[in-house]
Amino acid sequence: MSKDMLVRFMGPEVAVALLEDRRLDEIALPRRDNAHLLGNIYLGEVENVLPGMQAAFVNIGLEKNSFLYVEDAIPTDGRRLTEDRSGDKDRSISDLVKKGQNIIVQIFKEPSGTKGARVTMQPSLPGRYLVLLPCGNYIAVSRRIENEEERERLKELVRADLPSNMGAIIRTVAEHADQSVLSSELRSLLKTWRRIQGWAVKSSAPSLLHSDMDLLERTIRDTNPADVDRIVVADEEAFEKVSEVAAAIAPALSGKVILEESADLFLDYDVYAQVDRALQRKVWLKSGGYIIIDQMEALTAIDVNTGKYVGERSLNDTVFKTNMEAVTEIARQLRLRNIGGIVIIDFIDMDSAEDKNRLLAALEEEMKKDRVRITVMGITQLGLVELTRKKIGHDLSSALEVECRACGGISQIAQVLHTEKKA
């Protein structure tokens, strides 16, 4: 199985597509407004505290005030946060922040529609190997590192250099890394945090204190060398740019940058057509079955159907094979469309408890491929599968479509993904 990353430059902007055997698996696109806010850290001023909502509105200098929920605030007594957050439900927002108070917050959900950004007082600073948690008091390890001895080894290495009042998350790419690599990155992240604190002291709210890397740098930083065979670019200038970024951020990837001269890599690899299909409600399976995906603001419903597939042996066999094929495609569609929030899947009914368990196990295994945290809740009494996928950035639909002015959003109008070539 070939795993390619296509990097396409569009003037000053860049788009990145990840493909498995030339089949689109993920895509990262520049924002229409050229504003990437996710991960930015601000000095904000609390404008309203609403105990009835257990939330506060914070002015960070954007068009709309940001929203701070009680679970995302931190205690004023200096107590550090632990991985077990079970006691947070007893806290009151009015005990944590006051109107007019200046606080350091980070955007973890960008503004959308009429809603402002959602922020947290628990910032995180991602590096390639580690994520620094300045307000944490625990060390966590990526679930994709499964060897228990390696997990403990990495924890001990990080614990040796981590200040006692901070926490960290060890990323998948850190597996088998030595102490010098981890220590070097940790020192860099700590230096960045001290710089942010220094700016906060000198600045007046609202002020931007720190912004994340650009799209290309973030993609290279967050890519595990095992997850990509080639990084393909279309011209010498792009080759030099991507090679330079990879060498600086992820040296293990620099040797995978490949030049394939092309007027449009996305056209050559059929990316445009695959993106168009990813915006459609119905997705066909190879067998002739299909899935229906209905996205709402906080919930996505997915329905599985046999469609044209009539099977060969029995009804139970036909249903099971359709459901199993749908598992792989649903996992891919969640990544490709960047669907976040609650997901409800209505698989075709199965009578066998063994088949249900096999289906659930297959779904959990497919979800492990996702770089975004997914929790599979299980099968409900109605036979529906529930899962949650962490919301990160905008989904594909909101990135490429705008509301139709004629109907007020009942329909969507797709935007052109590619740009016209200069004569």
N, C-alpha and C positions, 0 to 999 in steps of 0.2 A: 504494500500500500504506500503510495507516494503522498507526501504531505508538503504542499507548497504554500509559501506566503508571497503574494503578489503585492508589490509596492508601486502605486501609480501616483505620480506627481501631477497636480492640476494647478499650474501657476505656483503660488506660494503655499497652496494646500496639498495635502496628501491623503490618499485613501489606501486602506490595507485590506486585502481579502485573504482568508485562509481556506485552502481547498484540500480535500482528501480524494485522491484519484480523480482530480479535475472537477469534483463536486463541491460546490460552495458550502462551507461549514460555518464560517463566521465572517462578518465584514464590519470594518470600522470606517466611518465616513466623517468628513469635516462638517461642523455645524453650519446651517444656513446663515446664522448670524455671526459666525466666526468666533463665538464665545464659548470656551470650555470652562465651566465653573466648578465642576465636580472635583473635590479635593482641595479647593482653594481655602486658605485660612485667613480670617478677618478679625480685626478688632471691632466689635459691634457694641451698640448701646441698646439696652433693654428699654423698649418703649411702652410695652403693656405686659402686665402679669395677670393671667386669667386663671384663678384657682378652680373655677368651675369646669375648665377644660384641661386643667393640669398642664398648662402650656404658657409660653411667653412669646411675644413677637419682638424680634431683634432687628434693628436697623443696621445693615451692613453695607449700605450705599447702593443697593440695587433698586430697581423700579418699585418692587414690592418688598415689604418687610419679610424677613425669614421667620420660620416657625421652629421653636425649640420646645420639644416635648419633655416632660419630667424625666423619662427614662434616659434622655440624652444629656441631661444636666449633671453636674458634679456637686458633691457636698461642699459647703463653705468651710467645714472644719478641717479640710485638708486630707480627709480620709481617702485613700486610693481605691479604685474600683477593682474588683476581683472578677474572675471568669464566671463565677456563680452570682447571678444578678437577682436571685430570688427575693431578696429583701427590699428591692427598689420600689415595689408596689406600695409600700407604707410611707413613702416620702411625699412631701407636698412641694409643688413648684414654688410657692411663696416662701418656703424656707431656704430655697436654693439660690434664687435670683431676686433682685429688687429693681423696681423701676428707676431708670437713670444710671444703673450700674454698667460699667464697661466690662465686657467679657470677651475672651478669645474663643471663637467658634470656627467650625469647619463645615463646609457644604458636603453632605453625603447624598442629597437628592436635589437635582437641579430644578429651577422654576419650570412650571408646566401649566399652560393655559392661564387660568385665573389664580393659580396658587403660586405663592412665593417659594423660595428654596427652603428645604428642611435642613437644619443645622444641628451640630452636636458640640458639646463642650468637652468631648473626649476625642481629641484629634488623633490621627494616625499618619505617620510619615513612611511611605513605602520606599524600600530600596529593592535591589534585585534579589537579595537573599533573605532580608528581614523586613518586617514592618515594625517601626518603633511606636510604642504606645506610651506617650509621656505621662498620661494620667492613669495608666494601668498598674497592676501589681501582680501580674502572672505572665507565664511564658507558655504559649500554645504552639503546636506543630501542625503543619498542613496534613489533612487527612490522607493525602495521596502518598505520604511517607508511611508505609505500613509496618516496617520492621521496628519492633519495640526497642531493641538495643540501639538502633540508629537514632530513634526519637529521643531516647534518654541521653545519648552522647551529645546530640545537638543542643539539648536543653542545658547541659552542664557547661558546654563551651560558651553559650550566650550568657548564662548566669554569671560566669566569671568576670565579664566586663560590663554587665548591665547595672546601672545605678539601682540601689535597693528600692527606690520609690518609683520605678518605672517598669513597664512591661514590654513584651515583644511577641510577634508572631513569626515563626520560622517558615519560610516559603518552600514549596516543593523543590525548587532548583537548588536549595541549600543541601540537599541530600549528598552525603559523602564529602562535603566541603571541609577544609581544614580551618583551624582557629584563626590563622592570619587573615584569611579572606573575610570571615565573619567579624573579626575584631575591627578590621579596616572599615568595613561598611558601617558598623555600629558607631564608630567614632565620627564618621561623616554625618550620619543621621542625628547624633547628639549635637554636633556643631550647628546643623541646620535648625534644630529646636532652640538652641541658645540664641541664635540670630533672630528667630521669630519672637522670642521673649524680649529681646533687646529692642526690636522695632515696636513692640507693643507698648513698652515704657515710654518711648519717644514720641509715639503717634497719638493723634486724637481720633476718636471714633466718629464716623465709620472709616476704616482704612483697610486696604488689602495688605496683609502681612506676608503671604507666601502663595505662589501659584504652582500647580503641578507641571510636569513636563508636557511638551507638545505630543500630538498623536503618535508620530513615528517613534519618538523616544520612549513613550509609555509602552507601546507595543513591543519594542525590542526588550525593554526592561522586564516585562511581564511574560516573556516567551521562554518556555523550557526548551533547551536544545533537543530534547527527545521528542518534542511535539512538532518539529519542522525539519524537513530534509533539505529544502532549498528556499532561499529568499530571492525572488526573481524581480529584476528591474529591467527597464526598457532602453536606457541610454547610458553613456559614459558618465554624465553629470550625476545621474541618479545613483549609479554604481558607486561613485566616489562618496556621495553623501551618506548612503546607507552603510557602506563599509566603515566610514569614519564613526558614525553613531554606534554601530555594533562593536567596534574595537574599543570604544570608550566605556560602553555600558555593559556589554555582554561579549567578551572576547571569544567565547565558545561558538558564537554565531557568525563571527566575521568571515570565517572560511566557507560559509554556506551561501554567501551572496553571489548570485549568478547573473550575468548579463545576457539577455535575450533581446536583441534589437527588434523593436516593434513600434508601430504608430500608436497602438492602443492595446496594452496587455489584457485589459478587462474584456475587450472584444474578442481577442484571440482565445481566451479561456472561457468564453461564454458566461461571464459574470453578470452582464446586464440582463440577459434573459432569465438567469437564475434568480436575480433579485426581483424581477417582475413577478416570477412565480411565487416568491416568498411573501409578496404583498397580497396574494389571493387568498380567499377564504377556504377554498377546497384544495387539498394536496393529495394527488394520486400516489398510490403505492405501486410497486412494480407488479404485484400479483393481480392488480385490477381493483383492489380495495381502495378506500380513501379515508382521509380524516378531514373533519371540519373544524376550523379554529375561529372562535369568536372572542375578540379581545374587548374588554371593558377597562375602566380606569384602574380598578384594584383587583379584578378577577378575570381570568381567562378560562373559557370552557372549551374542551376538546372532545369531539364525538368521533368514534371509530365505526366504520361501516364496511361490510364485505364488498359492496359495489358490484363489479362485474365478475368477481372471483367466485367460482362455484365449487372449488375444491375437487378432490379426487376420491377420497375414501369415505368420509362420514361428515355429518354436520359439525360434530364436536371438533374434528380435526381441522375443518375449514375455519371455524371460529378461532381456534387456538392459533393457527398459523397466521391469520389476519391480525390478531391482537399482538403477536410477537413481532411481526413486521412493523406494526404501528409503533411499538416501543422505540425502536431505533430511529424512526422518522420523527417521532414526537420529541425525543431528546435533541435531535439535530435542529428542529424548528425552534425550540426554546433558545438555543444558542444563536441561531441565525437571526431570528427576529428580536433577540435580546428581551424576551418576555420576562417580566418580573412580577412579584406579588403572589397571590393565591392562584393555583392552577387546579382545575377539576377535570378529570379525564373519565369519560364514559366509554369504557371498553365494551365490546360485545359480551353479553352475558354468558358465563361459563358455569356449568353445574359442578365440575370437579374441583374439590378443594386443593388437590395437588396441582392442577393447572393454574389456579389462582396464585398459589405460592410461587410457582415457577415464573409466572408473569411478573409478579412483584419483585422477585429477585433479579430478573433480567432488567427491569426498569431501574432499580437501584444501581446495578452495575453500569448501565449506560450513563446514568447521571454523574458517575465518578469522572467522566471525561470532561465535564464542565468545569471551567475555571471559577465560576461563580457558585457560591454556596447554595446547595439545594437540600431540602429536607423532605423526604417522602414520608407522609403521615400514615399511609396504609389504606385499606379498603373500608369504606363506610358500610353501614347497614343497608344502604340503597345500592351497594355494589359499585360505587364511584371511588376512584383513586384520588386522594388529595395530596398535593405537595406545595411547597413554597419555594420560590427562587428569589434570591436577594435582588432588589432593584439597583442596578448600576447604570447611570446614564439614561439615555433615551432609547426607546425601542425603535425598531427599523421603520415602522409606519410613521411615527412622529418625526423621524429624521428625514423622510423622503416625501411626505405628503402634507398638504395643508387643507384646512377646512374649505369646503365649497361655499362660496358666498351666497349662492342661490338657495341653498337648503339649510344653511346654518350648521353644517357639520354632519348631517345625516349621511352624506356621501363624502368621499375624500378625492382630492385631485393629486395624482402622482406628479412629483417634480422630476425633471430630467437629471439622471445621475451623472451622465458624462457631459463634457463641454465640447463645443465646436472646435475643430482643428483650424489653426491659422493657415491661410493659403501660402 
